[in-house]
Amino acid sequence: MKANQLGELSVVELNAKLIDNLDSLQNLRFQKALQQLEDGTQISIVKKEIAQIKTILREYDLGIRKSEGDA
């Protein structure tokens, strides 16, 4: 998912997506440990998306980014 698409999501949706990505990362790491992972770049892609989501959530916390209910 692109960064600008993530910016359009609400805080609740971002938290849900973060949980999904953390679960996905854990599964990918298990697959890597068991040598069942074919494409190792998936791990870095998921980690990057997790970082983007955490950045957007932090911007909401700091007030840099306003939710639609606050406007």
N, C-alpha and C positions, 0 to 999 in steps of 0.2 A: 504494500500500500504506500502511495506517495505521501510525502510530508504535508503537502497542502490538503490532501484528503483527510489526513489525521487531524489537521487543524479545524476541520469542519465538524468533527464529532463532539458530542457533549462529554462532560466529565464522567458520567456514568458509563457511557459507551467506551470511553478510553480506558477506564478501570477494567471493564470486562475484556477488552482486547488485550490489555496488559496481562491479565491472568491467563488468557488463552495462549499468548505467546510464551509465557514462562513455562506452561505445561508442554508446549511444543518443543521448546529448547531442551527441557529435561528428557523428553522422548528421543530427540535427536542425539543427545549425549549418550543415552543408553544404547542406541543403535550403533553409534561410533565405537563404544566400548566392546560391543558384541561383534564388531566388524560386519555389520549388516547395512551400514550407511554407504550408499553409492555416490552421492554428491555431497562432499564435505563443505561446499560453499553455502549450503542451506543454514548451517549454524551461524555463520557470520551475518547472513541476511536477517535472520531472526533477532540476533543480538543488536543489530543496528536499529531495527524497528522498535525493539524494547527501549533503547536509548532515546529514540525520537518521541515515543509516548511519554516516557518519564520527563523529558524536557518540557513538553507541552503541559503536563500536569503541574510541573513546578512553576511554569509561567502563570497558570491560574492561581496557584497559591500566593505568588508574589504580587498579583494584581496587574501584571504586565498584559495579560490576555483576559478579557472580560467574557463571561458567559452571557448568553442572550437574556437570561433572567435578570442580570445585573444592570443592563442598559437602560 
